[in-house]
Amino acid sequence: MAGRSFLESLREMKTCHEMGKWLQNYLDGEIDSATADQVRDHLVTCVKCGMEFETYRRIVESLDERPSTPAVISDDVAVARLRRFAENLTMGNPLDEDEQ
């Protein structure tokens, strides 16, 4: 922060706030090229926004890597889980970590 004026810091905060609104759209390729250029330029110079963008990017990547079809759970397994859940509710017992 040394060497930067108060007004420069305010301008940067305003720019970061604006970037926060555009990062997800930028990542999804849903903004015009002029705005994309502005976002890209800001990401090169702003560590905070760059880290936020990297977080969004990793989330999207991890979601893309998930199978498109959900895992199939048998009816018997689903019914057993529901029964355990109901029993825990009626007995006032907290759920075990693996039953949530």
PDB file as gemmi writes it, atoms N, CA and C in Angstrom:
CRYST1    1.000    1.000    1.000  90.00  90.00  90.00 P 1                      
ATOM      1  N   MET A   1       0.817  -1.193   0.000  1.00  0.00           N  
ATOM      2  CA  MET A   1       0.000   0.000   0.000  1.00  0.00           C  
ATOM      3  C   MET A   1       0.861   1.257   0.000  1.00  0.00           C  
ATOM      4  N   ALA A   2       2.109   1.131   0.410  1.00  0.00           N  
ATOM      5  CA  ALA A   2       2.962   2.314   0.456  1.00  0.00           C  
ATOM      6  C   ALA A   2       3.126   2.859  -0.950  1.00  0.00           C  
ATOM      7  N   GLY A   3       3.073   4.178  -1.063  1.00  0.00           N  
ATOM      8  CA  GLY A   3       3.250   4.806  -2.361  1.00  0.00           C  
ATOM      9  C   GLY A   3       1.957   5.053  -3.106  1.00  0.00           C  
ATOM     10  N   ARG A   4       0.884   4.463  -2.655  1.00  0.00           N  
ATOM     11  CA  ARG A   4      -0.405   4.693  -3.309  1.00  0.00           C  
ATOM     12  C   ARG A   4      -1.191   5.708  -2.514  1.00  0.00           C  
ATOM     13  N   SER A   5      -1.874   6.560  -3.230  1.00  0.00           N  
ATOM     14  CA  SER A   5      -2.688   7.557  -2.555  1.00  0.00           C  
ATOM     15  C   SER A   5      -4.014   6.944  -2.132  1.00  0.00           C  
ATOM     16  N   PHE A   6      -4.693   7.655  -1.265  1.00  0.00           N  
ATOM     17  CA  PHE A   6      -6.012   7.228  -0.805  1.00  0.00           C  
ATOM     18  C   PHE A   6      -6.966   7.107  -1.990  1.00  0.00           C  
ATOM     19  N   LEU A   7      -6.931   8.075  -2.908  1.00  0.00           N  
ATOM     20  CA  LEU A   7      -7.824   8.029  -4.078  1.00  0.00           C  
ATOM     21  C   LEU A   7      -7.512   6.834  -4.972  1.00  0.00           C  
ATOM     22  N   GLU A   8      -6.238   6.506  -5.127  1.00  0.00           N  
ATOM     23  CA  GLU A   8      -5.878   5.335  -5.929  1.00  0.00           C  
ATOM     24  C   GLU A   8      -6.419   4.062  -5.281  1.00  0.00           C  
ATOM     25  N   SER A   9      -6.336   3.997  -3.954  1.00  0.00           N  
ATOM     26  CA  SER A   9      -6.866   2.835  -3.243  1.00  0.00           C  
ATOM     27  C   SER A   9      -8.381   2.729  -3.415  1.00  0.00           C  
ATOM     28  N   LEU A  10      -9.076   3.867  -3.352  1.00  0.00           N  
ATOM     29  CA  LEU A  10     -10.526   3.860  -3.554  1.00  0.00           C  
ATOM     30  C   LEU A  10     -10.883   3.415  -4.964  1.00  0.00           C  
ATOM     31  N   ARG A  11     -10.141   3.916  -5.949  1.00  0.00           N  
ATOM     32  CA  ARG A  11     -10.395   3.513  -7.335  1.00  0.00           C  
ATOM     33  C   ARG A  11     -10.206   2.008  -7.503  1.00  0.00           C  
ATOM     34  N   GLU A  12      -9.156   1.481  -6.887  1.00  0.00           N  
ATOM     35  CA  GLU A  12      -8.894   0.049  -7.003  1.00  0.00           C  
ATOM     36  C   GLU A  12     -10.015  -0.750  -6.336  1.00  0.00           C  
ATOM     37  N   MET A  13     -10.476  -0.311  -5.158  1.00  0.00           N  
ATOM     38  CA  MET A  13     -11.578  -0.995  -4.487  1.00  0.00           C  
ATOM     39  C   MET A  13     -12.821  -0.994  -5.364  1.00  0.00           C  
ATOM     40  N   LYS A  14     -13.106   0.152  -6.009  1.00  0.00           N  
ATOM     41  CA  LYS A  14     -14.273   0.241  -6.889  1.00  0.00           C  
ATOM     42  C   LYS A  14     -14.101  -0.728  -8.060  1.00  0.00           C  
ATOM     43  N   THR A  15     -12.909  -0.773  -8.622  1.00  0.00           N  
ATOM     44  CA  THR A  15     -12.646  -1.667  -9.744  1.00  0.00           C  
ATOM     45  C   THR A  15     -12.791  -3.123  -9.303  1.00  0.00           C  
ATOM     46  N   CYS A  16     -12.255  -3.454  -8.127  1.00  0.00           N  
ATOM     47  CA  CYS A  16     -12.371  -4.831  -7.619  1.00  0.00           C  
ATOM     48  C   CYS A  16     -13.840  -5.191  -7.401  1.00  0.00           C  
ATOM     49  N   HIS A  17     -14.607  -4.268  -6.862  1.00  0.00           N  
ATOM     50  CA  HIS A  17     -16.033  -4.517  -6.649  1.00  0.00           C  
ATOM     51  C   HIS A  17     -16.725  -4.782  -7.986  1.00  0.00           C  
ATOM     52  N   GLU A  18     -16.400  -3.994  -8.981  1.00  0.00           N  
ATOM     53  CA  GLU A  18     -16.985  -4.197 -10.315  1.00  0.00           C  
ATOM     54  C   GLU A  18     -16.542  -5.538 -10.896  1.00  0.00           C  
ATOM     55  N   MET A  19     -15.290  -5.896 -10.695  1.00  0.00           N  
ATOM     56  CA  MET A  19     -14.789  -7.165 -11.221  1.00  0.00           C  
ATOM     57  C   MET A  19     -15.506  -8.336 -10.585  1.00  0.00           C  
ATOM     58  N   GLY A  20     -15.818  -8.224  -9.300  1.00  0.00           N  
ATOM     59  CA  GLY A  20     -16.539  -9.290  -8.620  1.00  0.00           C  
ATOM     60  C   GLY A  20     -17.843  -9.623  -9.311  1.00  0.00           C  
ATOM     61  N   LYS A  21     -18.465  -8.604  -9.892  1.00  0.00           N  
ATOM     62  CA  LYS A  21     -19.730  -8.820 -10.601  1.00  0.00           C  
ATOM     63  C   LYS A  21     -19.515  -9.494 -11.956  1.00  0.00           C  
ATOM     64  N   TRP A  22     -18.296  -9.373 -12.510  1.00  0.00           N  
ATOM     65  CA  TRP A  22     -18.042  -9.871 -13.868  1.00  0.00           C  
ATOM     66  C   TRP A  22     -17.261 -11.185 -13.911  1.00  0.00           C  
ATOM     67  N   LEU A  23     -16.629 -11.577 -12.810  1.00  0.00           N  
ATOM     68  CA  LEU A  23     -15.745 -12.746 -12.861  1.00  0.00           C  
ATOM     69  C   LEU A  23     -16.437 -14.021 -13.332  1.00  0.00           C  
ATOM     70  N   GLN A  24     -17.587 -14.316 -12.785  1.00  0.00           N  
ATOM     71  CA  GLN A  24     -18.273 -15.551 -13.174  1.00  0.00           C  
ATOM     72  C   GLN A  24     -18.686 -15.498 -14.643  1.00  0.00           C  
ATOM     73  N   ASN A  25     -19.190 -14.336 -15.089  1.00  0.00           N  
ATOM     74  CA  ASN A  25     -19.573 -14.203 -16.499  1.00  0.00           C  
ATOM     75  C   ASN A  25     -18.355 -14.315 -17.411  1.00  0.00           C  
ATOM     76  N   TYR A  26     -17.232 -13.762 -16.969  1.00  0.00           N  
ATOM     77  CA  TYR A  26     -15.989 -13.865 -17.732  1.00  0.00           C  
ATOM     78  C   TYR A  26     -15.589 -15.334 -17.854  1.00  0.00           C  
ATOM     79  N   LEU A  27     -15.627 -16.035 -16.734  1.00  0.00           N  
ATOM     80  CA  LEU A  27     -15.262 -17.449 -16.724  1.00  0.00           C  
ATOM     81  C   LEU A  27     -16.171 -18.269 -17.637  1.00  0.00           C  
ATOM     82  N   ASP A  28     -17.440 -17.919 -17.682  1.00  0.00           N  
ATOM     83  CA  ASP A  28     -18.402 -18.642 -18.515  1.00  0.00           C  
ATOM     84  C   ASP A  28     -18.405 -18.171 -19.972  1.00  0.00           C  
ATOM     85  N   GLY A  29     -17.608 -17.136 -20.282  1.00  0.00           N  
ATOM     86  CA  GLY A  29     -17.557 -16.613 -21.645  1.00  0.00           C  
ATOM     87  C   GLY A  29     -18.822 -15.885 -22.050  1.00  0.00           C  
ATOM     88  N   GLU A  30     -19.471 -15.254 -21.068  1.00  0.00           N  
ATOM     89  CA  GLU A  30     -20.765 -14.616 -21.317  1.00  0.00           C  
ATOM     90  C   GLU A  30     -20.696 -13.091 -21.319  1.00  0.00           C  
ATOM     91  N   ILE A  31     -19.531 -12.509 -21.604  1.00  0.00           N  
ATOM     92  CA  ILE A  31     -19.420 -11.045 -21.678  1.00  0.00           C  
ATOM     93  C   ILE A  31     -18.791 -10.656 -23.004  1.00  0.00           C  
ATOM     94  N   ASP A  32     -19.033  -9.418 -23.398  1.00  0.00           N  
ATOM     95  CA  ASP A  32     -18.487  -8.940 -24.670  1.00  0.00           C  
ATOM     96  C   ASP A  32     -16.969  -8.835 -24.596  1.00  0.00           C  
ATOM     97  N   SER A  33     -16.329  -8.745 -25.741  1.00  0.00           N  
ATOM     98  CA  SER A  33     -14.866  -8.775 -25.791  1.00  0.00           C  
ATOM     99  C   SER A  33     -14.219  -7.569 -25.110  1.00  0.00           C  
ATOM    100  N   ALA A  34     -14.837  -6.401 -25.181  1.00  0.00           N  
ATOM    101  CA  ALA A  34     -14.266  -5.216 -24.526  1.00  0.00           C  
ATOM    102  C   ALA A  34     -14.256  -5.387 -23.008  1.00  0.00           C  
ATOM    103  N   THR A  35     -15.351  -5.891 -22.465  1.00  0.00           N  
ATOM    104  CA  THR A  35     -15.420  -6.134 -21.023  1.00  0.00           C  
ATOM    105  C   THR A  35     -14.467  -7.252 -20.635  1.00  0.00           C  
ATOM    106  N   ALA A  36     -14.380  -8.286 -21.451  1.00  0.00           N  
ATOM    107  CA  ALA A  36     -13.452  -9.386 -21.184  1.00  0.00           C  
ATOM    108  C   ALA A  36     -12.014  -8.874 -21.140  1.00  0.00           C  
ATOM    109  N   ASP A  37     -11.666  -7.958 -22.033  1.00  0.00           N  
ATOM    110  CA  ASP A  37     -10.327  -7.370 -22.022  1.00  0.00           C  
ATOM    111  C   ASP A  37     -10.069  -6.611 -20.727  1.00  0.00           C  
ATOM    112  N   GLN A  38     -11.062  -5.867 -20.251  1.00  0.00           N  
ATOM    113  CA  GLN A  38     -10.916  -5.122 -19.001  1.00  0.00           C  
ATOM    114  C   GLN A  38     -10.729  -6.068 -17.823  1.00  0.00           C  
ATOM    115  N   VAL A  39     -11.514  -7.129 -17.788  1.00  0.00           N  
ATOM    116  CA  VAL A  39     -11.398  -8.108 -16.707  1.00  0.00           C  
ATOM    117  C   VAL A  39     -10.019  -8.755 -16.755  1.00  0.00           C  
ATOM    118  N   ARG A  40      -9.595  -9.181 -17.926  1.00  0.00           N  
ATOM    119  CA  ARG A  40      -8.293  -9.823 -18.100  1.00  0.00           C  
ATOM    120  C   ARG A  40      -7.172  -8.897 -17.647  1.00  0.00           C  
ATOM    121  N   ASP A  41      -7.234  -7.633 -18.040  1.00  0.00           N  
ATOM    122  CA  ASP A  41      -6.214  -6.661 -17.638  1.00  0.00           C  
ATOM    123  C   ASP A  41      -6.175  -6.502 -16.122  1.00  0.00           C  
ATOM    124  N   HIS A  42      -7.345  -6.464 -15.508  1.00  0.00           N  
ATOM    125  CA  HIS A  42      -7.398  -6.305 -14.055  1.00  0.00           C  
ATOM    126  C   HIS A  42      -6.849  -7.545 -13.354  1.00  0.00           C  
ATOM    127  N   LEU A  43      -7.159  -8.719 -13.866  1.00  0.00           N  
ATOM    128  CA  LEU A  43      -6.690  -9.948 -13.237  1.00  0.00           C  
ATOM    129  C   LEU A  43      -5.170 -10.062 -13.265  1.00  0.00           C  
ATOM    130  N   VAL A  44      -4.553  -9.463 -14.263  1.00  0.00           N  
ATOM    131  CA  VAL A  44      -3.099  -9.493 -14.370  1.00  0.00           C  
ATOM    132  C   VAL A  44      -2.450  -8.672 -13.254  1.00  0.00           C  
ATOM    133  N   THR A  45      -3.112  -7.612 -12.828  1.00  0.00           N  
ATOM    134  CA  THR A  45      -2.499  -6.694 -11.865  1.00  0.00           C  
ATOM    135  C   THR A  45      -3.026  -6.829 -10.436  1.00  0.00           C  
ATOM    136  N   CYS A  46      -4.147  -7.491 -10.232  1.00  0.00           N  
ATOM    137  CA  CYS A  46      -4.773  -7.537  -8.902  1.00  0.00           C  
ATOM    138  C   CYS A  46      -4.716  -8.954  -8.334  1.00  0.00           C  
ATOM    139  N   VAL A  47      -3.912  -9.141  -7.315  1.00  0.00           N  
ATOM    140  CA  VAL A  47      -3.751 -10.456  -6.704  1.00  0.00           C  
ATOM    141  C   VAL A  47      -5.067 -10.937  -6.097  1.00  0.00           C  
ATOM    142  N   LYS A  48      -5.777 -10.061  -5.407  1.00  0.00           N  
ATOM    143  CA  LYS A  48      -7.032 -10.435  -4.736  1.00  0.00           C  
ATOM    144  C   LYS A  48      -8.043 -10.971  -5.751  1.00  0.00           C  
ATOM    145  N   CYS A  49      -8.272 -10.238  -6.806  1.00  0.00           N  
ATOM    146  CA  CYS A  49      -9.241 -10.671  -7.821  1.00  0.00           C  
ATOM    147  C   CYS A  49      -8.740 -11.905  -8.564  1.00  0.00           C  
ATOM    148  N   GLY A  50      -7.421 -11.985  -8.767  1.00  0.00           N  
ATOM    149  CA  GLY A  50      -6.844 -13.157  -9.414  1.00  0.00           C  
ATOM    150  C   GLY A  50      -7.089 -14.419  -8.602  1.00  0.00           C  
ATOM    151  N   MET A  51      -6.956 -14.303  -7.277  1.00  0.00           N  
ATOM    152  CA  MET A  51      -7.216 -15.451  -6.399  1.00  0.00           C  
ATOM    153  C   MET A  51      -8.694 -15.823  -6.406  1.00  0.00           C  
ATOM    154  N   GLU A  52      -9.552 -14.817  -6.414  1.00  0.00           N  
ATOM    155  CA  GLU A  52     -10.995 -15.082  -6.463  1.00  0.00           C  
ATOM    156  C   GLU A  52     -11.351 -15.783  -7.778  1.00  0.00           C  
ATOM    157  N   PHE A  53     -10.797 -15.288  -8.876  1.00  0.00           N  
ATOM    158  CA  PHE A  53     -11.037 -15.901 -10.180  1.00  0.00           C  
ATOM    159  C   PHE A  53     -10.542 -17.348 -10.189  1.00  0.00           C  
ATOM    160  N   GLU A  54      -9.360 -17.578  -9.631  1.00  0.00           N  
ATOM    161  CA  GLU A  54      -8.800 -18.930  -9.591  1.00  0.00           C  
ATOM    162  C   GLU A  54      -9.700 -19.867  -8.794  1.00  0.00           C  
ATOM    163  N   THR A  55     -10.285 -19.368  -7.723  1.00  0.00           N  
ATOM    164  CA  THR A  55     -11.220 -20.168  -6.928  1.00  0.00           C  
ATOM    165  C   THR A  55     -12.438 -20.540  -7.757  1.00  0.00           C  
ATOM    166  N   TYR A  56     -13.029 -19.555  -8.442  1.00  0.00           N  
ATOM    167  CA  TYR A  56     -14.181 -19.831  -9.314  1.00  0.00           C  
ATOM    168  C   TYR A  56     -13.809 -20.856 -10.386  1.00  0.00           C  
ATOM    169  N   ARG A  57     -12.627 -20.680 -10.974  1.00  0.00           N  
ATOM    170  CA  ARG A  57     -12.186 -21.572 -12.046  1.00  0.00           C  
ATOM    171  C   ARG A  57     -12.069 -23.003 -11.533  1.00  0.00           C  
ATOM    172  N   ARG A  58     -11.510 -23.172 -10.355  1.00  0.00           N  
ATOM    173  CA  ARG A  58     -11.349 -24.520  -9.794  1.00  0.00           C  
ATOM    174  C   ARG A  58     -12.698 -25.150  -9.467  1.00  0.00           C  
ATOM    175  N   ILE A  59     -13.634 -24.354  -8.989  1.00  0.00           N  
ATOM    176  CA  ILE A  59     -14.969 -24.877  -8.700  1.00  0.00           C  
ATOM    177  C   ILE A  59     -15.615 -25.378  -9.984  1.00  0.00           C  
ATOM    178  N   VAL A  60     -15.543 -24.567 -11.029  1.00  0.00           N  
ATOM    179  CA  VAL A  60     -16.134 -24.960 -12.318  1.00  0.00           C  
ATOM    180  C   VAL A  60     -15.462 -26.221 -12.843  1.00  0.00           C  
ATOM    181  N   GLU A  61     -14.136 -26.288 -12.751  1.00  0.00           N  
ATOM    182  CA  GLU A  61     -13.410 -27.474 -13.204  1.00  0.00           C  
ATOM    183  C   GLU A  61     -13.854 -28.713 -12.444  1.00  0.00           C  
ATOM    184  N   SER A  62     -13.982 -28.592 -11.127  1.00  0.00           N  
ATOM    185  CA  SER A  62     -14.362 -29.763 -10.337  1.00  0.00           C  
ATOM    186  C   SER A  62     -15.789 -30.198 -10.661  1.00  0.00           C  
ATOM    187  N   LEU A  63     -16.673 -29.244 -10.931  1.00  0.00           N  
ATOM    188  CA  LEU A  63     -18.034 -29.607 -11.312  1.00  0.00           C  
ATOM    189  C   LEU A  63     -18.069 -30.265 -12.681  1.00  0.00           C  
ATOM    190  N   ASP A  64     -17.210 -29.797 -13.580  1.00  0.00           N  
ATOM    191  CA  ASP A  64     -17.149 -30.392 -14.920  1.00  0.00           C  
ATOM    192  C   ASP A  64     -16.628 -31.828 -14.876  1.00  0.00           C  
ATOM    193  N   GLU A  65     -15.803 -32.141 -13.865  1.00  0.00           N  
ATOM    194  CA  GLU A  65     -15.215 -33.468 -13.768  1.00  0.00           C  
ATOM    195  C   GLU A  65     -16.173 -34.490 -13.161  1.00  0.00           C  
ATOM    196  N   ARG A  66     -17.243 -34.022 -12.550  1.00  0.00           N  
ATOM    197  CA  ARG A  66     -18.209 -34.938 -11.944  1.00  0.00           C  
ATOM    198  C   ARG A  66     -18.964 -35.679 -13.028  1.00  0.00           C  
ATOM    199  N   PRO A  67     -19.353 -36.897 -12.759  1.00  0.00           N  
ATOM    200  CA  PRO A  67     -20.137 -37.641 -13.754  1.00  0.00           C  
ATOM    201  C   PRO A  67     -21.459 -36.926 -14.033  1.00  0.00           C  
ATOM    202  N   SER A  68     -21.882 -36.976 -15.268  1.00  0.00           N  
ATOM    203  CA  SER A  68     -23.122 -36.287 -15.630  1.00  0.00           C  
ATOM    204  C   SER A  68     -24.355 -36.998 -15.096  1.00  0.00           C  
ATOM    205  N   THR A  69     -24.230 -38.283 -14.834  1.00  0.00           N  
ATOM    206  CA  THR A  69     -25.363 -39.008 -14.265  1.00  0.00           C  
ATOM    207  C   THR A  69     -25.096 -39.237 -12.788  1.00  0.00           C  
ATOM    208  N   PRO A  70     -26.084 -38.998 -11.941  1.00  0.00           N  
ATOM    209  CA  PRO A  70     -25.877 -39.188 -10.509  1.00  0.00           C  
ATOM    210  C   PRO A  70     -25.691 -40.663 -10.169  1.00  0.00           C  
ATOM    211  N   ALA A  71     -25.010 -40.901  -9.066  1.00  0.00           N  
ATOM    212  CA  ALA A  71     -24.838 -42.276  -8.613  1.00  0.00           C  
ATOM    213  C   ALA A  71     -26.209 -42.871  -8.290  1.00  0.00           C  
ATOM    214  N   VAL A  72     -26.383 -44.105  -8.630  1.00  0.00           N  
ATOM    215  CA  VAL A  72     -27.659 -44.773  -8.397  1.00  0.00           C  
ATOM    216  C   VAL A  72     -27.639 -45.386  -6.996  1.00  0.00           C  
ATOM    217  N   ILE A  73     -28.654 -45.071  -6.218  1.00  0.00           N  
ATOM    218  CA  ILE A  73     -28.795 -45.627  -4.878  1.00  0.00           C  
ATOM    219  C   ILE A  73     -30.003 -46.538  -4.898  1.00  0.00           C  
ATOM    220  N   SER A  74     -29.811 -47.743  -4.396  1.00  0.00           N  
ATOM    221  CA  SER A  74     -30.927 -48.692  -4.410  1.00  0.00           C  
ATOM    222  C   SER A  74     -32.028 -48.210  -3.473  1.00  0.00           C  
ATOM    223  N   ASP A  75     -33.225 -48.654  -3.749  1.00  0.00           N  
ATOM    224  CA  ASP A  75     -34.370 -48.294  -2.913  1.00  0.00           C  
ATOM    225  C   ASP A  75     -34.162 -48.739  -1.467  1.00  0.00           C  
ATOM    226  N   ASP A  76     -33.593 -49.938  -1.296  1.00  0.00           N  
ATOM    227  CA  ASP A  76     -33.373 -50.452   0.059  1.00  0.00           C  
ATOM    228  C   ASP A  76     -32.423 -49.557   0.844  1.00  0.00           C  
ATOM    229  N   VAL A  77     -31.370 -49.104   0.212  1.00  0.00           N  
ATOM    230  CA  VAL A  77     -30.402 -48.221   0.874  1.00  0.00           C  
ATOM    231  C   VAL A  77     -31.055 -46.882   1.204  1.00  0.00           C  
ATOM    232  N   ALA A  78     -31.817 -46.346   0.268  1.00  0.00           N  
ATOM    233  CA  ALA A  78     -32.483 -45.065   0.498  1.00  0.00           C  
ATOM    234  C   ALA A  78     -33.492 -45.167   1.634  1.00  0.00           C  
ATOM    235  N   VAL A  79     -34.267 -46.232   1.659  1.00  0.00           N  
ATOM    236  CA  VAL A  79     -35.262 -46.425   2.716  1.00  0.00           C  
ATOM    237  C   VAL A  79     -34.566 -46.568   4.067  1.00  0.00           C  
ATOM    238  N   ALA A  80     -33.479 -47.315   4.115  1.00  0.00           N  
ATOM    239  CA  ALA A  80     -32.750 -47.499   5.376  1.00  0.00           C  
ATOM    240  C   ALA A  80     -32.203 -46.165   5.889  1.00  0.00           C  
ATOM    241  N   ARG A  81     -31.676 -45.356   4.988  1.00  0.00           N  
ATOM    242  CA  ARG A  81     -31.165 -44.036   5.400  1.00  0.00           C  
ATOM    243  C   ARG A  81     -32.291 -43.156   5.924  1.00  0.00           C  
ATOM    244  N   LEU A  82     -33.434 -43.182   5.260  1.00  0.00           N  
ATOM    245  CA  LEU A  82     -34.571 -42.381   5.715  1.00  0.00           C  
ATOM    246  C   LEU A  82     -35.067 -42.858   7.081  1.00  0.00           C  
ATOM    247  N   ARG A  83     -35.093 -44.175   7.284  1.00  0.00           N  
ATOM    248  CA  ARG A  83     -35.529 -44.704   8.583  1.00  0.00           C  
ATOM    249  C   ARG A  83     -34.578 -44.259   9.698  1.00  0.00           C  
ATOM    250  N   ARG A  84     -33.254 -44.361   9.448  1.00  0.00           N  
ATOM    251  CA  ARG A  84     -32.269 -43.914  10.451  1.00  0.00           C  
ATOM    252  C   ARG A  84     -32.447 -42.437  10.741  1.00  0.00           C  
ATOM    253  N   PHE A  85     -32.676 -41.650   9.696  1.00  0.00           N  
ATOM    254  CA  PHE A  85     -32.877 -40.217   9.867  1.00  0.00           C  
ATOM    255  C   PHE A  85     -34.106 -39.949  10.731  1.00  0.00           C  
ATOM    256  N   ALA A  86     -35.213 -40.622  10.427  1.00  0.00           N  
ATOM    257  CA  ALA A  86     -36.452 -40.442  11.196  1.00  0.00           C  
ATOM    258  C   ALA A  86     -36.266 -40.879  12.642  1.00  0.00           C  
ATOM    259  N   GLU A  87     -35.575 -41.996  12.854  1.00  0.00           N  
ATOM    260  CA  GLU A  87     -35.324 -42.470  14.214  1.00  0.00           C  
ATOM    261  C   GLU A  87     -34.499 -41.450  15.000  1.00  0.00           C  
ATOM    262  N   ASN A  88     -33.494 -40.905  14.370  1.00  0.00           N  
ATOM    263  CA  ASN A  88     -32.658 -39.905  15.038  1.00  0.00           C  
ATOM    264  C   ASN A  88     -33.465 -38.661  15.376  1.00  0.00           C  
ATOM    265  N   LEU A  89     -34.375 -38.288  14.510  1.00  0.00           N  
ATOM    266  CA  LEU A  89     -35.214 -37.123  14.788  1.00  0.00           C  
ATOM    267  C   LEU A  89     -36.150 -37.371  15.953  1.00  0.00           C  
ATOM    268  N   THR A  90     -36.774 -38.539  15.962  1.00  0.00           N  
ATOM    269  CA  THR A  90     -37.758 -38.819  17.006  1.00  0.00           C  
ATOM    270  C   THR A  90     -37.114 -39.131  18.348  1.00  0.00           C  
ATOM    271  N   MET A  91     -35.907 -39.629  18.344  1.00  0.00           N  
ATOM    272  CA  MET A  91     -35.208 -39.937  19.591  1.00  0.00           C  
ATOM    273  C   MET A  91     -34.411 -38.752  20.118  1.00  0.00           C  
ATOM    274  N   GLY A  92     -34.318 -37.714  19.329  1.00  0.00           N  
ATOM    275  CA  GLY A  92     -33.566 -36.548  19.748  1.00  0.00           C  
ATOM    276  C   GLY A  92     -32.065 -36.752  19.701  1.00  0.00           C  
ATOM    277  N   ASN A  93     -31.613 -37.766  18.970  1.00  0.00           N  
ATOM    278  CA  ASN A  93     -30.176 -38.019  18.840  1.00  0.00           C  
ATOM    279  C   ASN A  93     -29.624 -37.225  17.674  1.00  0.00           C  
ATOM    280  N   PRO A  94     -28.467 -36.607  17.869  1.00  0.00           N  
ATOM    281  CA  PRO A  94     -27.846 -35.916  16.729  1.00  0.00           C  
ATOM    282  C   PRO A  94     -27.397 -36.940  15.694  1.00  0.00           C  
ATOM    283  N   LEU A  95     -27.417 -36.531  14.470  1.00  0.00           N  
ATOM    284  CA  LEU A  95     -26.971 -37.414  13.386  1.00  0.00           C  
ATOM    285  C   LEU A  95     -25.484 -37.637  13.467  1.00  0.00           C  
ATOM    286  N   ASP A  96     -25.055 -38.851  13.153  1.00  0.00           N  
ATOM    287  CA  ASP A  96     -23.624 -39.108  13.010  1.00  0.00           C  
ATOM    288  C   ASP A  96     -23.141 -38.356  11.788  1.00  0.00           C  
ATOM    289  N   GLU A  97     -21.855 -38.040  11.747  1.00  0.00           N  
ATOM    290  CA  GLU A  97     -21.281 -37.294  10.622  1.00  0.00           C  
ATOM    291  C   GLU A  97     -21.554 -37.988   9.296  1.00  0.00           C  
ATOM    292  N   ASP A  98     -21.452 -39.322   9.247  1.00  0.00           N  
ATOM    293  CA  ASP A  98     -21.614 -40.026   7.971  1.00  0.00           C  
ATOM    294  C   ASP A  98     -23.069 -40.218   7.577  1.00  0.00           C  
ATOM    295  N   GLU A  99     -24.009 -39.830   8.424  1.00  0.00           N  
ATOM    296  CA  GLU A  99     -25.428 -39.987   8.088  1.00  0.00           C  
ATOM    297  C   GLU A  99     -26.051 -38.695   7.591  1.00  0.00           C  
ATOM    298  N   GLN A 100     -25.328 -37.622   7.565  1.00  0.00           N  
ATOM    299  CA  GLN A 100     -25.898 -36.340   7.127  1.00  0.00           C  
ATOM    300  C   GLN A 100     -25.985 -36.264   5.638  1.00  0.00           C  
TER     301      GLN A 100                                                      
END                                                                             
